[in-house]
Amino acid sequence: MEPSTVLELAGPDDADAVTALRDAAARWQLDRGISQWMPGQLPPALLDRQIRAREFFVLRVDGLVVAAVRIAWSDAPIWTDEEAETAGYIHTLVTVQPGRGRGAEVLTWAEGEIGRRGRSRARLDCVASNRRLRAYYRARGYTEVGVFNSDSRFPPLQRFEKYLPHRSPGPGGQ
């Protein structure tokens, strides 16, 4: 029997699963010497606000959350250019088992969602020192468009952008 796969808007009951996914991914990264995320770094109150703002989506297989992604419609201070409103911002893309294709599946879906909302580009970032993730995004059609180097709030972040095929906004488009 084929597994039931659904990508849908996250609800408040998904917060624990999203936190567990992100913390597991952070431990996986640390085990490989990658300094991107830290376990426990996502405050529950922030995650709750993002879920209630309808920014988080989860991929379920047979009812279990196996991936998550956040799509935001602004991302200051990392992106503050005059074209910021033409983009959707992809964050917290995380899967149960990295390297199995789920990340690419969810990334493609997020790009489609951004396009359906009438935005012409997808943007994202990662820690600039994460060469493997940078190569992953370049292989998926993203262009590096500069490093955001803030005060001490963030390590240097490599910014990426991908132009999306023109689509008409669907119902509720922005």
C-alpha positions in Angstrom: 0.0 0.0 0.0 1.3 3.5 -0.9 1.9 5.8 2.1 -0.4 8.7 2.5 1.6 12.0 1.9 0.2 15.4 2.6 1.8 18.8 2.7 -0.3 21.2 4.6 -0.5 24.3 6.8 0.9 23.5 10.3 -1.4 23.9 13.3 -0.7 24.5 17.0 -0.6 20.7 17.6 2.4 20.5 15.2 4.7 22.7 17.3 6.3 19.8 19.2 7.0 17.9 16.0 8.5 20.9 14.2 10.7 21.6 17.3 11.8 17.9 17.4 12.6 18.0 13.7 14.7 21.1 13.9 16.5 20.0 17.0 17.3 16.6 15.4 18.6 18.4 12.3 20.7 20.7 14.5 22.3 17.6 16.2 22.9 16.0 12.8 24.7 19.2 11.6 26.8 19.5 14.7 27.8 15.8 14.5 29.2 16.6 11.0 31.0 19.8 12.1 28.3 22.1 10.5 27.6 25.2 12.5 24.1 26.2 11.2 21.6 25.6 14.0 21.8 24.7 17.7 19.3 22.4 19.6 16.8 24.4 21.6 17.5 27.5 19.5 13.9 28.0 18.3 12.0 29.6 21.1 8.5 28.0 21.6 6.8 31.4 21.7 8.3 32.4 18.4 7.4 29.1 16.8 3.8 29.5 18.1 3.6 33.0 16.6 4.9 31.8 13.3 2.4 28.9 13.2 -0.5 31.2 14.1 0.6 33.6 11.4 0.1 30.7 9.0 3.8 30.7 7.9 4.7 27.0 8.8 3.8 24.0 6.6 4.4 20.4 7.4 4.8 17.3 5.3 3.1 14.2 6.7 3.6 10.7 5.7 0.9 8.3 7.1 0.1 11.1 9.6 3.6 11.6 10.9 5.4 15.0 10.4 8.5 14.2 8.4 9.4 17.7 7.1 8.6 21.3 7.7 9.2 24.7 6.1 8.4 28.3 6.9 7.4 30.8 4.2 7.5 34.5 5.3 6.6 37.5 3.2 9.4 39.7 4.6 12.8 39.1 6.1 14.3 42.3 7.5 17.0 42.9 8.4 18.5 40.2 6.2 16.7 41.5 3.0 15.8 45.2 3.0 16.2 46.1 -0.7 13.5 47.9 -2.8 12.5 44.5 -4.4 11.9 42.7 -1.0 8.1 42.8 -1.6 8.4 40.8 -4.8 9.8 37.7 -2.9 8.8 35.0 -0.5 11.3 33.9 2.1 12.0 30.3 2.8 13.2 29.4 6.3 13.5 26.4 8.6 13.4 23.8 5.8 13.9 20.6 7.8 13.4 16.9 7.2 13.5 13.7 9.3 16.3 12.1 7.3 18.5 14.5 5.3 19.7 13.2 1.9 16.5 11.3 1.0 14.9 13.8 -1.3 12.3 15.2 1.0 14.1 18.5 1.3 14.1 19.0 -2.5 10.4 18.0 -2.6 9.5 20.5 0.1 11.7 23.3 -1.4 10.0 22.8 -4.8 6.6 23.0 -3.1 7.6 26.2 -1.2 8.7 27.8 -4.5 5.4 26.9 -6.0 3.5 28.4 -3.1 5.5 31.6 -3.4 4.7 31.8 -7.1 1.0 31.0 -6.5 1.0 34.1 -4.1 2.1 36.2 -7.0 5.7 36.7 -6.0 8.4 36.5 -8.6 11.3 35.2 -6.6 12.2 32.8 -3.7 14.8 33.9 -1.3 16.6 32.0 1.5 19.8 32.1 3.4 22.2 29.8 5.3 25.4 30.3 7.4 28.0 31.4 4.9 30.5 28.8 6.1 28.2 25.9 5.3 29.7 24.9 1.9 27.6 21.8 1.5 24.3 23.6 1.9 25.4 26.4 -0.3 26.2 23.8 -3.0 22.8 22.2 -2.4 20.9 25.5 -3.1 23.1 26.4 -6.1 22.3 22.9 -7.6 18.6 23.8 -7.2 18.8 26.9 -9.3 19.6 29.5 -6.6 22.1 32.3 -7.1 24.3 33.6 -4.3 23.5 37.3 -4.0 25.8 38.5 -1.2 26.6 37.9 2.4 24.6 39.5 5.2 27.0 40.3 8.0 25.3 41.9 10.9 26.4 42.8 14.4 26.5 39.8 16.7 22.9 38.6 16.2 23.8 36.3 13.3 26.9 34.7 11.9 27.6 35.8 8.3 24.7 34.6 6.2 24.9 33.7 2.5 21.8 35.1 0.8 20.3 33.2 -2.2 17.6 34.1 -4.7 15.8 32.2 -7.4 13.5 33.7 -10.0 10.3 31.8 -10.4 8.2 31.2 -13.5 5.4 33.7 -13.8 2.2 32.5 -12.3 -1.1 34.2 -11.5 -1.9 34.5 -7.9 -4.4 32.0 -6.7 -7.2 32.6 -4.2 -5.9 34.6 -1.3 -2.8 35.6 -3.2 -0.6 38.5 -1.9 
